[in-house]
Amino acid sequence: MTAESLLGDRVRDVISELIAAEPEVRRNTDDAVHRARTLTRRLRAFLPLVPGRDAEKAAHGLERYGDVLGAVRDLEVRQKLVKRLLAEFGDDGGSDDVPQRLVKAVKRERRRAHREVVRYLDGSKYRKLVDRLEAVRGVVDVLDASEVRHEIRKHARALRYLAEALGDEQAAAAGAALQDAIGDQRDHLLLSRWLDAEAESDESIRGVRDAARRQAEEMSGGPAQRGGSAASDAGSAG
């Protein structure tokens, strides 16, 4: 199975999971909102790499869906945090009125936020989002694994630069290692493609082309395997 077909299967699975999560999100069952929000984020990472207006519009729809889900999720976390902190640091000898008032206030906000989620699910924007996700599911096989790796490299570069600005050497080295590993793999792959035409008539070039392709295939499975050497070169990466 190719990397492209694996990518297509994964994106289709995430789309199916998100659509299937709607009933539990409506009922606000345990962790349903958190799972759905995570799925929207996963899809938004892939959709910019899928060609077509459906993918572009679906990405905007997922942003809105993620926002309303996020409002509920933030309040879920706040409710748990309030309960934990009250249990750890509350005044056992005092009145229960203040702690209970805090808990009830968060619960009220959470119920209000969940009603917004249900209104969104009942509206036309959600129905259009589902239609566009269904359309994306039909064309997602066109995802290019090399473009996905290139996207990862851009985020790794951003991690490195931001971590360097904060003085976090460990995070910066991790970002640089991943950036270099994916960059090396991409360079070998592009070289092998560039040599394709010449390799047809020249056996020596064909050998170089095949070697570059083999190394690109080996690298594609293992940034972590090459992390040590890549990290050592982190200072020279651009």
C-alpha positions as YAML, in Angstrom:
chain: A
units: angstrom
residues:
- id: 1
  name: MET
  ca: [0.00, 0.00, 0.00]
- id: 2
  name: THR
  ca: [1.36, 3.42, -0.98]
- id: 3
  name: ALA
  ca: [1.74, 6.41, 1.33]
- id: 4
  name: GLU
  ca: [-0.89, 8.23, -0.74]
- id: 5
  name: SER
  ca: [-3.47, 5.48, -0.28]
- id: 6
  name: LEU
  ca: [-2.75, 5.36, 3.45]
- id: 7
  name: LEU
  ca: [-3.27, 9.13, 3.64]
- id: 8
  name: GLY
  ca: [-6.52, 8.88, 1.70]
- id: 9
  name: ASP
  ca: [-7.81, 6.12, 3.98]
- id: 10
  name: ARG
  ca: [-6.89, 8.09, 7.09]
- id: 11
  name: VAL
  ca: [-8.60, 11.29, 5.96]
- id: 12
  name: ARG
  ca: [-11.72, 9.35, 4.93]
- id: 13
  name: ASP
  ca: [-11.77, 7.67, 8.34]
- id: 14
  name: VAL
  ca: [-11.54, 11.01, 10.15]
- id: 15
  name: ILE
  ca: [-14.37, 12.45, 8.05]
- id: 16
  name: SER
  ca: [-16.54, 9.43, 8.83]
- id: 17
  name: GLU
  ca: [-15.72, 9.66, 12.55]
- id: 18
  name: LEU
  ca: [-16.60, 13.35, 12.68]
- id: 19
  name: ILE
  ca: [-19.92, 12.94, 10.91]
- id: 20
  name: ALA
  ca: [-20.79, 9.89, 13.04]
- id: 21
  name: ALA
  ca: [-20.00, 11.85, 16.24]
- id: 22
  name: GLU
  ca: [-22.93, 14.26, 15.74]
- id: 23
  name: PRO
  ca: [-25.52, 12.36, 17.88]
- id: 24
  name: GLU
  ca: [-23.18, 12.11, 20.86]
- id: 25
  name: VAL
  ca: [-22.15, 15.76, 20.51]
- id: 26
  name: ARG
  ca: [-25.84, 16.70, 20.59]
- id: 27
  name: ARG
  ca: [-26.36, 14.68, 23.77]
- id: 28
  name: ASN
  ca: [-23.12, 16.06, 25.23]
- id: 29
  name: THR
  ca: [-22.00, 12.59, 26.28]
- id: 30
  name: ASP
  ca: [-18.69, 12.15, 28.06]
- id: 31
  name: ASP
  ca: [-15.76, 13.38, 25.98]
- id: 32
  name: ALA
  ca: [-17.90, 13.66, 22.79]
- id: 33
  name: VAL
  ca: [-17.20, 17.37, 22.32]
- id: 34
  name: HIS
  ca: [-13.49, 16.90, 22.93]
- id: 35
  name: ARG
  ca: [-13.27, 14.06, 20.39]
- id: 36
  name: ALA
  ca: [-15.19, 16.02, 17.76]
- id: 37
  name: ARG
  ca: [-13.03, 19.10, 18.28]
- id: 38
  name: THR
  ca: [-9.88, 17.00, 17.87]
- id: 39
  name: LEU
  ca: [-11.26, 15.54, 14.63]
- id: 40
  name: THR
  ca: [-11.95, 19.03, 13.23]
- id: 41
  name: ARG
  ca: [-8.33, 19.96, 13.93]
- id: 42
  name: ARG
  ca: [-7.02, 16.84, 12.23]
- id: 43
  name: LEU
  ca: [-9.05, 17.55, 9.11]
- id: 44
  name: ARG
  ca: [-8.05, 21.21, 9.01]
- id: 45
  name: ALA
  ca: [-4.42, 20.09, 8.90]
- id: 46
  name: PHE
  ca: [-5.08, 18.03, 5.75]
- id: 47
  name: LEU
  ca: [-7.65, 20.04, 3.81]
- id: 48
  name: PRO
  ca: [-5.23, 22.76, 2.57]
- id: 49
  name: LEU
  ca: [-3.46, 19.95, 0.70]
- id: 50
  name: VAL
  ca: [-6.64, 18.77, -1.04]
- id: 51
  name: PRO
  ca: [-7.37, 20.61, -4.31]
- id: 52
  name: GLY
  ca: [-10.78, 22.06, -5.10]
- id: 53
  name: ARG
  ca: [-13.33, 24.50, -3.73]
- id: 54
  name: ASP
  ca: [-15.05, 21.85, -1.61]
- id: 55
  name: ALA
  ca: [-11.91, 21.35, 0.46]
- id: 56
  name: GLU
  ca: [-11.41, 25.10, 0.83]
- id: 57
  name: LYS
  ca: [-15.01, 25.70, 1.91]
- id: 58
  name: ALA
  ca: [-14.98, 22.67, 4.19]
- id: 59
  name: ALA
  ca: [-11.92, 24.09, 5.95]
- id: 60
  name: HIS
  ca: [-13.83, 27.30, 6.69]
- id: 61
  name: GLY
  ca: [-16.81, 25.30, 7.93]
- id: 62
  name: LEU
  ca: [-14.60, 23.22, 10.19]
- id: 63
  name: GLU
  ca: [-13.15, 26.40, 11.67]
- id: 64
  name: ARG
  ca: [-16.64, 27.53, 12.69]
- id: 65
  name: TYR
  ca: [-17.60, 24.08, 14.00]
- id: 66
  name: GLY
  ca: [-14.34, 23.93, 15.94]
- id: 67
  name: ASP
  ca: [-15.03, 27.33, 17.49]
- id: 68
  name: VAL
  ca: [-18.43, 26.35, 18.91]
- id: 69
  name: LEU
  ca: [-17.06, 23.01, 20.09]
- id: 70
  name: GLY
  ca: [-14.09, 24.79, 21.63]
- id: 71
  name: ALA
  ca: [-16.31, 27.04, 23.72]
- id: 72
  name: VAL
  ca: [-17.88, 23.96, 25.33]
- id: 73
  name: ARG
  ca: [-14.56, 22.16, 25.71]
- id: 74
  name: ASP
  ca: [-12.94, 25.15, 27.43]
- id: 75
  name: LEU
  ca: [-15.76, 25.20, 29.95]
- id: 76
  name: GLU
  ca: [-15.49, 21.44, 30.50]
- id: 77
  name: VAL
  ca: [-11.85, 21.92, 31.39]
- id: 78
  name: ARG
  ca: [-12.67, 24.93, 33.56]
- id: 79
  name: GLN
  ca: [-15.32, 22.97, 35.45]
- id: 80
  name: LYS
  ca: [-12.89, 20.14, 36.21]
- id: 81
  name: LEU
  ca: [-10.20, 22.62, 37.22]
- id: 82
  name: VAL
  ca: [-12.52, 24.53, 39.56]
- id: 83
  name: LYS
  ca: [-13.61, 21.31, 41.26]
- id: 84
  name: ARG
  ca: [-10.03, 20.10, 41.66]
- id: 85
  name: LEU
  ca: [-8.71, 23.39, 43.03]
- id: 86
  name: LEU
  ca: [-11.63, 23.74, 45.42]
- id: 87
  name: ALA
  ca: [-10.99, 20.22, 46.68]
- id: 88
  name: GLU
  ca: [-7.28, 20.90, 47.14]
- id: 89
  name: PHE
  ca: [-7.31, 24.47, 48.43]
- id: 90
  name: GLY
  ca: [-10.86, 25.20, 49.55]
- id: 91
  name: ASP
  ca: [-11.57, 26.26, 53.12]
- id: 92
  name: ASP
  ca: [-13.08, 23.17, 54.77]
- id: 93
  name: GLY
  ca: [-14.19, 25.20, 57.75]
- id: 94
  name: GLY
  ca: [-16.04, 27.86, 55.77]
- id: 95
  name: SER
  ca: [-19.37, 28.07, 54.00]
- id: 96
  name: ASP
  ca: [-20.11, 25.92, 50.97]
- id: 97
  name: ASP
  ca: [-21.97, 28.76, 49.29]
- id: 98
  name: VAL
  ca: [-19.03, 30.26, 47.41]
- id: 99
  name: PRO
  ca: [-17.58, 26.99, 46.04]
- id: 100
  name: GLN
  ca: [-21.02, 25.78, 44.97]
- id: 101
  name: ARG
  ca: [-21.73, 29.13, 43.33]
- id: 102
  name: LEU
  ca: [-18.53, 28.83, 41.30]
- id: 103
  name: VAL
  ca: [-19.31, 25.30, 40.16]
- id: 104
  name: LYS
  ca: [-22.89, 26.21, 39.25]
- id: 105
  name: ALA
  ca: [-21.73, 29.28, 37.32]
- id: 106
  name: VAL
  ca: [-19.40, 27.19, 35.16]
- id: 107
  name: LYS
  ca: [-22.13, 24.60, 34.59]
- id: 108
  name: ARG
  ca: [-24.54, 27.31, 33.44]
- id: 109
  name: GLU
  ca: [-22.01, 28.69, 30.97]
- id: 110
  name: ARG
  ca: [-21.28, 25.19, 29.70]
- id: 111
  name: ARG
  ca: [-24.99, 24.47, 29.11]
- id: 112
  name: ARG
  ca: [-25.34, 27.77, 27.29]
- id: 113
  name: ALA
  ca: [-22.33, 27.00, 25.10]
- id: 114
  name: HIS
  ca: [-23.67, 23.54, 24.31]
- id: 115
  name: ARG
  ca: [-26.98, 25.04, 23.16]
- id: 116
  name: GLU
  ca: [-24.93, 27.03, 20.63]
- id: 117
  name: VAL
  ca: [-23.43, 23.77, 19.39]
- id: 118
  name: VAL
  ca: [-26.89, 22.26, 18.92]
- id: 119
  name: ARG
  ca: [-28.07, 25.38, 17.10]
- id: 120
  name: TYR
  ca: [-25.10, 25.09, 14.78]
- id: 121
  name: LEU
  ca: [-25.82, 21.40, 14.13]
- id: 122
  name: ASP
  ca: [-29.45, 22.26, 13.34]
- id: 123
  name: GLY
  ca: [-28.47, 24.99, 10.89]
- id: 124
  name: SER
  ca: [-27.75, 25.04, 7.19]
- id: 125
  name: LYS
  ca: [-24.03, 25.75, 7.64]
- id: 126
  name: TYR
  ca: [-23.48, 22.37, 9.27]
- id: 127
  name: ARG
  ca: [-25.44, 20.59, 6.54]
- id: 128
  name: LYS
  ca: [-23.29, 22.30, 3.92]
- id: 129
  name: LEU
  ca: [-20.18, 21.30, 5.84]
- id: 130
  name: VAL
  ca: [-21.25, 17.65, 5.80]
- id: 131
  name: ASP
  ca: [-21.97, 17.82, 2.06]
- id: 132
  name: ARG
  ca: [-18.53, 19.31, 1.38]
- id: 133
  name: LEU
  ca: [-16.80, 16.74, 3.57]
- id: 134
  name: GLU
  ca: [-18.59, 14.00, 1.64]
- id: 135
  name: ALA
  ca: [-17.30, 15.56, -1.59]
- id: 136
  name: VAL
  ca: [-13.76, 15.73, -0.19]
- id: 137
  name: ARG
  ca: [-13.97, 12.07, 0.81]
- id: 138
  name: GLY
  ca: [-14.46, 11.22, -2.85]
- id: 139
  name: VAL
  ca: [-11.30, 12.98, -4.08]
- id: 140
  name: VAL
  ca: [-8.90, 12.66, -1.16]
- id: 141
  name: ASP
  ca: [-6.80, 10.03, -2.96]
- id: 142
  name: VAL
  ca: [-5.05, 12.88, -4.81]
- id: 143
  name: LEU
  ca: [-3.11, 13.79, -1.65]
- id: 144
  name: ASP
  ca: [0.63, 13.79, -2.34]
- id: 145
  name: ALA
  ca: [2.71, 12.29, 0.48]
- id: 146
  name: SER
  ca: [5.68, 14.48, -0.43]
- id: 147
  name: GLU
  ca: [3.53, 17.61, -0.05]
- id: 148
  name: VAL
  ca: [2.36, 16.38, 3.35]
- id: 149
  name: ARG
  ca: [5.96, 15.91, 4.43]
- id: 150
  name: HIS
  ca: [6.78, 19.37, 3.11]
- id: 151
  name: GLU
  ca: [3.97, 20.77, 5.26]
- id: 152
  name: ILE
  ca: [5.39, 18.96, 8.28]
- id: 153
  name: ARG
  ca: [8.78, 20.47, 7.51]
- id: 154
  name: LYS
  ca: [7.32, 23.99, 7.50]
- id: 155
  name: HIS
  ca: [5.77, 23.42, 10.92]
- id: 156
  name: ALA
  ca: [9.03, 21.92, 12.20]
- id: 157
  name: ARG
  ca: [10.86, 25.03, 10.99]
- id: 158
  name: ALA
  ca: [8.33, 27.25, 12.78]
- id: 159
  name: LEU
  ca: [8.78, 25.18, 15.96]
- id: 160
  name: ARG
  ca: [12.53, 25.66, 15.74]
- id: 161
  name: TYR
  ca: [12.37, 29.43, 15.23]
- id: 162
  name: LEU
  ca: [9.81, 29.98, 17.99]
- id: 163
  name: ALA
  ca: [11.68, 27.75, 20.42]
- id: 164
  name: GLU
  ca: [14.93, 29.57, 19.65]
- id: 165
  name: ALA
  ca: [13.21, 32.87, 20.42]
- id: 166
  name: LEU
  ca: [12.16, 31.48, 23.81]
- id: 167
  name: GLY
  ca: [15.60, 30.02, 24.50]
- id: 168
  name: ASP
  ca: [14.21, 26.48, 24.59]
- id: 169
  name: GLU
  ca: [17.19, 24.59, 23.17]
- id: 170
  name: GLN
  ca: [15.61, 21.13, 23.46]
- id: 171
  name: ALA
  ca: [12.50, 22.05, 21.48]
- id: 172
  name: ALA
  ca: [14.57, 23.98, 18.95]
- id: 173
  name: ALA
  ca: [16.83, 20.96, 18.38]
- id: 174
  name: ALA
  ca: [13.81, 18.69, 17.94]
- id: 175
  name: GLY
  ca: [12.32, 21.02, 15.35]
- id: 176
  name: ALA
  ca: [15.65, 21.33, 13.51]
- id: 177
  name: ALA
  ca: [16.14, 17.55, 13.49]
- id: 178
  name: LEU
  ca: [12.75, 16.94, 11.94]
- id: 179
  name: GLN
  ca: [13.21, 19.83, 9.50]
- id: 180
  name: ASP
  ca: [16.56, 18.46, 8.32]
- id: 181
  name: ALA
  ca: [15.39, 14.85, 8.08]
- id: 182
  name: ILE
  ca: [12.39, 15.69, 5.92]
- id: 183
  name: GLY
  ca: [14.41, 18.17, 3.89]
- id: 184
  name: ASP
  ca: [17.05, 15.53, 3.09]
- id: 185
  name: GLN
  ca: [14.37, 13.06, 2.03]
- id: 186
  name: ARG
  ca: [12.70, 15.64, -0.19]
- id: 187
  name: ASP
  ca: [16.02, 16.62, -1.80]
- id: 188
  name: HIS
  ca: [16.78, 12.99, -2.70]
- id: 189
  name: LEU
  ca: [13.28, 12.47, -4.08]
- id: 190
  name: LEU
  ca: [13.39, 15.61, -6.22]
- id: 191
  name: LEU
  ca: [16.82, 14.63, -7.53]
- id: 192
  name: SER
  ca: [15.56, 11.18, -8.54]
- id: 193
  name: ARG
  ca: [12.62, 12.74, -10.39]
- id: 194
  name: TRP
  ca: [14.88, 15.26, -12.12]
- id: 195
  name: LEU
  ca: [17.12, 12.43, -13.34]
- id: 196
  name: ASP
  ca: [14.25, 10.33, -14.70]
- id: 197
  name: ALA
  ca: [14.45, 11.63, -18.27]
- id: 198
  name: GLU
  ca: [18.26, 11.35, -18.54]
- id: 199
  name: ALA
  ca: [18.33, 7.93, -16.90]
- id: 200
  name: GLU
  ca: [16.45, 6.37, -19.80]
- id: 201
  name: SER
  ca: [19.49, 6.73, -22.09]
- id: 202
  name: ASP
  ca: [22.42, 6.65, -19.66]
- id: 203
  name: GLU
  ca: [23.00, 3.69, -17.38]
- id: 204
  name: SER
  ca: [25.36, 5.56, -15.04]
- id: 205
  name: ILE
  ca: [22.75, 8.27, -14.48]
- id: 206
  name: ARG
  ca: [20.17, 5.56, -13.93]
- id: 207
  name: GLY
  ca: [22.31, 4.20, -11.11]
- id: 208
  name: VAL
  ca: [22.49, 7.62, -9.42]
- id: 209
  name: ARG
  ca: [18.75, 8.09, -9.91]
- id: 210
  name: ASP
  ca: [17.97, 4.70, -8.37]
- id: 211
  name: ALA
  ca: [20.31, 5.33, -5.44]
- id: 212
  name: ALA
  ca: [18.66, 8.70, -4.73]
- id: 213
  name: ARG
  ca: [15.23, 7.08, -4.91]
- id: 214
  name: ARG
  ca: [16.21, 4.26, -2.56]
- id: 215
  name: GLN
  ca: [17.61, 6.69, -0.02]
- id: 216
  name: ALA
  ca: [14.48, 8.84, -0.25]
- id: 217
  name: GLU
  ca: [12.33, 5.78, 0.43]
- id: 218
  name: GLU
  ca: [14.48, 4.80, 3.41]
- id: 219
  name: MET
  ca: [14.35, 8.32, 4.83]
- id: 220
  name: SER
  ca: [10.59, 8.65, 4.42]
- id: 221
  name: GLY
  ca: [10.04, 6.05, 7.10]
- id: 222
  name: GLY
  ca: [12.43, 7.38, 9.67]
- id: 223
  name: PRO
  ca: [13.03, 10.99, 10.72]
- id: 224
  name: ALA
  ca: [13.31, 9.56, 14.21]
- id: 225
  name: GLN
  ca: [15.97, 7.08, 13.09]
- id: 226
  name: ARG
  ca: [18.03, 9.93, 11.64]
- id: 227
  name: GLY
  ca: [17.30, 12.35, 14.47]
- id: 228
  name: GLY
  ca: [20.74, 12.12, 16.03]
- id: 229
  name: SER
  ca: [22.70, 13.11, 12.95]
- id: 230
  name: ALA
  ca: [20.13, 15.71, 11.94]
- id: 231
  name: ALA
  ca: [20.22, 17.30, 15.35]
- id: 232
  name: SER
  ca: [23.98, 17.58, 15.19]
- id: 233
  name: ASP
  ca: [23.63, 19.63, 12.00]
- id: 234
  name: ALA
  ca: [20.88, 21.84, 13.43]
- id: 235
  name: GLY
  ca: [23.08, 24.89, 13.63]
- id: 236
  name: SER
  ca: [23.58, 25.02, 9.88]
- id: 237
  name: ALA
  ca: [19.92, 24.55, 8.87]
- id: 238
  name: GLY
  ca: [18.28, 27.61, 7.29]
...
